[in-house]
Structures are given as structure tokens and as C-alpha cells.
């Protein structure tokens, strides 16, 4: 078995930290914004046993952990790094097997185009910051998306949404007039 290395990266959201590993954890992404939702994932359920863990988000080769208020990263980072390393080494399941996320876009021609732009251009950038974006709807020129992981509740996500994502979609899909985020 190859040695598992874990390293951390801060994210634009001061409440979240990205724990990267040298192994693919999941194809796609899974968000566990609270303890109740995490019951299907052994990995997330174990992380929530730490009383300072407030959210868990998995994508490709990382897990983004949201901490509770009043706890400093300097006090918990090493502990969480060790836990993530052990969990990956013991192959703790991130998700049940039947849960798959494929890239089949549905809807009208415009909706498919929007989803394609989000998948190809926005998703990689958002994943760099430890988060994810999910397409929800397109109605009357307005695209609704859901922000997950470090993007959920991040102070700079509004700027990213309006200046970055909205600008990109308006240029690439002329039918788009506005982009809004659905609250989790």
C-alpha cells in the first residue's frame, strides 16, 4: 500500500480548512452540512464525533472540514490531519456504493449549456477553494445554484457568485441575466 500523505490548505472561508490526500476519495462530491445528514457516510460520521466539527464536504482528493465557532485551527489541525490519514489508510467509506454522480445534464438546450459551463469552468475553480457548486434551476433568465463545502457561508462567495460566475455565464450563455445562490 502506498503511503498516504495529508496536507492542509486554508480556504477563503476562515471557518473551513481543506485536507488534501494523495488518493482519490470520491468521483464527484458529497456535502454533509450537519451530523444528521452524515449518517450514510462512515468517514463523515466519524469526523462529526469531534465536537468542533460543524460540516464535512468531500470532492475528488480532499475533505473540507468546517469548524465550530470559538475553536482555533492551530488547536485542531494536527489532530484532524492524523484522523484523515488514518481514515484513508483504513479505507473508511466516504459514501455508500449505490450513490453515484454522473455528468448527464438534463433540461432545455439553454439549461444543458449552463450546466456544461458550470461543470467545465466553474467547478474546477470552486474545488480549488474546497467547495462545490450545484446547478438547481433556470427560470426567467435567473440561474439558481447551490454552494457547498467551504463556499457555503463563505464571506467572499457573494463576490465570486456575482463577479465571477454570473459574468462568465452571461458571456457564454446570452439567455442568462442573473445568478443567485439557494440557501442550504
Order of alpha helices (4+ residues) and beta strands (2+ residues): beta-beta-beta-alpha-beta-beta-alpha-alpha-alpha-beta-beta-alpha-beta
